[in-house]
Amino acid sequence: MNILGIETSCDETGIAIYNTEKQLIISEQLFSQASKHAQYGGVVPELASRDHLIKIIPLIKLTLEEAKLDFDDLNAIAYTAGPGLRGPLLIGASMAKSLAFSLKIPSIGIHHMEAHLLINLLEDPAPKFPFLTLLISGGHCLLINSKALGSYEIVGQTIDDAVGEAFDKVSKLLDLGYPGGPLIEQLAASGDSSAFNFPRPMANKDNLDFSFSGLKTSVFYALKEIDILTQEIKANIAASFQEAVAETLLIKSKKALEKTKQNELVIGGGVASNKYIRNRLINGLKGSQIYFPPLERCTDNGAMVAFAGSFYINKNNHKKNDLVLPKWPLSELKNG
């Protein structure tokens, strides 16, 4: 079975085909709008929608061509139904449903965060349910007790900024640009992570929730006290901020593993591509099995949607979404 995956939840147009017999992503294309939105310091939904509309059909054709397949060779279509930006989600959903209708094949709406979570199951070795999941991205920061397919308990989440959002805001304070994650990681490589003692938000709390707005504010006030902001000082701030984030994620993940009595931690989302954070978690959680997706599968992509679709396309107990759901808690997935 060839499953076409369509991802348009934000500013990446991701298209991929997953072959269930080969258990492989046989073709994929990804177009990022990051450079277009950089001048605005963040994603502009209307512009994102227009770009998805322009790129989605050519990318589908390229994906089929690369796989040496025709439209008639597709057996099902999976698309991101939510959460995400309403306009971009509607572009992907409309294309998926229209194409599926014309080809007389099924289509299925996929939860964006579950797709991030499940993509690790495509790797070798792969985790097995149940396991703990840490999803870290521009819009999310979640600790999830992943009990079984479609059964997820949120045990910790951010009460304000998501971790990727904090990276973007600190990047703006440092006048680095957008998106902030890669830019801060690059600058931090030449900095001293102990130069500034930024807080580890909620590290001493018994719960597993996160908070990153205060950390961003600490960077703001540190910058106000600096008369001449040299490149060296900027690098030290970036490195110290990145270390504060990494240690916070480490502390909370360690507590979550203990509370849920899990020994496997599955990590996903765009911030999971940060190599410094990866190393801090691997070195700090020795004794637990840590799973990261390949770097190209951390950011939004069609492969994760196509692969997630393979779990649900023939299951009668998964409700097919007739509408996109910009706000769709992962804990409510079973009620789709």
Residue, then its C-alpha position, 0 to 999 in steps of 0.5 A: m500500500n502506498i500512502l501519500g502524506i500531506e503536512t501543511s500545519c504551519d510554514e512547511t509544505g511536506i509531501a511523502i509516500y510511505n510504502t507499507e510492504k517495504q516499510l519505507i518512505i520511498s519518496e518525499q519533498l519539503f519546502s520551507q517558507a522560513s526565509k519568507h517569514a524571517q522579515y516579519g520575525g514569525v509566521v504570517p498565516e495568510l502568507a503561509s496559506r498562499d505559499h502552500l496553495i502554490k507549492i502543494i500540487p507541484l510537490i505532490k507531482l515531484t514526489l510521485e515522479e521520484a517514486k516512479l508512481d502515478f496517481d493511480d498507484l496511491n492507495a490512501i492519503a493522510y493529511t494533518a488535520g490539526p493542531g496548527l494554523r487554520g488556513p494552512l491546515l485547510i489547504g492540505a485537508s482540501m487537497a487531500k480530500s479532493l484528491a482522495f475523492s477523485l481517486k476513490i481511495p480513503s483519506i484520514g486526518i492525522h494529529h500533528m503531534e502524534a505524527h511527530l511522536l510516531i515517526n521514531l517507530l520507523e527507526d531501527p531500533a525503535p521504541k515500543f509502547p508504553f514509553l515517555t515522550l518529550l515533544i519540543s517545538g515552536g508551538h509545543c512543549l509536552l511530556i506525554n505518557s504514551k501508553a498505546l497507539g492513540s492513548y496519550e496522557i499529558v503529564g507535563q506541559t508549558i504554562d506559557d511559552a513553548v521552548g521553540e518560541a523562547f528560542d525565537k524571542v531570545s534570538k530577536l533580543l540578540d538581533l539574530g533573526y528568525p527562526g531563532g533555534p538554529l541561529i542561537e545554536q550556531l552562535a552558542a557554539s563559540g560561547d561560554s555556557s557558564a557566563f550568565n546564570f539564567p534561571r531553570p524555570m520550575a526546576n524545583k517544583d514537584n509537577l512536570d510543567f514548564s515555563f520559559s517566559g521568565l527565562k526570556t525575561s532574564v535574558f532581556y534584563a541581562l542585556k539591559e545591563i550591558d553597555i557595549l554588546t560585543q559578539e563575544i558577549k552575545a555568544n555567551i548569552a546564547a550559550s548560557f540561555q541554551e544551557a538553561v533550556a537544556e538543563t530544564l528539559l533534562i530535570k523535567s524529563k528525569k522526573a517524568l521517567e521516575k513518575t511514570k516508571q518508564n525507561e524509554l524516552v522518545i523525543g520529537g519536534g523541531v527543537a529536537s534537532n538541537k545537537y547541544i540539547r540532544n547531547r545533554l539529554i543523552n549524557g544526563l539520562k544514562g540508564s534510560q533508552i533515548y530515541f531521537p528522529p533523524l535531523e530531517r524528521c524533527t521539523d514538520n514533514g510529510a513523512m511523519v504524516a504518511f507513516a502515522g496514516s499507516f497505523y490508522i487508515n484501515k482502523n474503524n475506531h479512528k474517526k475521520n475528521d471532516l473539519v480541521l482542528p486548529k486546537w486539538p489536544l493530544s489527550e483528546l485524540k481518541n475522540g477525534 
